[in-house]
Amino acid sequence: MKIRKLVAPVGIAAVAVGMAAGTAVPASAANNIKPYGEPESLKDVYGNPMITYTVQGLRPSSDAVFHNGRLYEANVTNDGGVPIAALFNARAESGQNYRIIGGGIPGKIYFDVTNRLGLSWLREKIAALPGRAHWQMLAKSAMQDDVSALTRAVTAQVATASGSASDRIAAWRDKNRRALERSGQLFTELRAVPSPDAAMLSVALRELRSLA
């Protein structure tokens, strides 16, 4: 599902919110474009609505959710079906996708629009790994679960600290400065590889686990 591009606050350019690429979304829903605040339905193979989402209010966020760039939030409601927040992403005008980093539906969902830690990039590369066989899909799913677990663990560390949200995040960065430098160097090397394989991404995940 794609939501029409929005002229957002200064510093982020225009953003769209939509279902993550590579997910099993029916073609009838995958290419629909709706403005913010207008309901968008995902339909089954017979054209019947399975669930309807309404996304609105994309804005900078000061909530105590871990991020390593600029945190934004949007309000999402649903009608019918079982909502799957993990499938959402924010799409910049440049075409860059930023995967959801937290939240739930109905309620708020969060995006790190810079994400220097590399979790959104890592998710995209895991989803792009070749292979549709059963065990290959299980392996990719397990890696995605590891990224989600890492995000939750780091967010929990930040949320339980004292001070404002920005103070908590700054304190966490200071505490993990060396690990962040190592992971940053590793991700710089990985980003230079056109199509990193599963082994490379597994090494990146192992390095990031030292932050949790």
Secondary structure, 3 states (H helix, E strand, C coil): CEECCEECCCCCCEEEEEECCCCCCCHHHHCCEECCCCCEEEECCCCCEEEEEEEEEEEECCCCCCCCCCEEEEEEEEECCCCCHHHEEEEECCCCEEEEEEECCCEEEEEECCCCCCHHHHHHHHHCCCCCCHHHHHHHHHHHHHHHHHHHHHHHHHHCCCCCHHHHHHHHHHHCHHHHHHHHHHHHHHHCCCCCCHHHHHHHHHHHHHHC
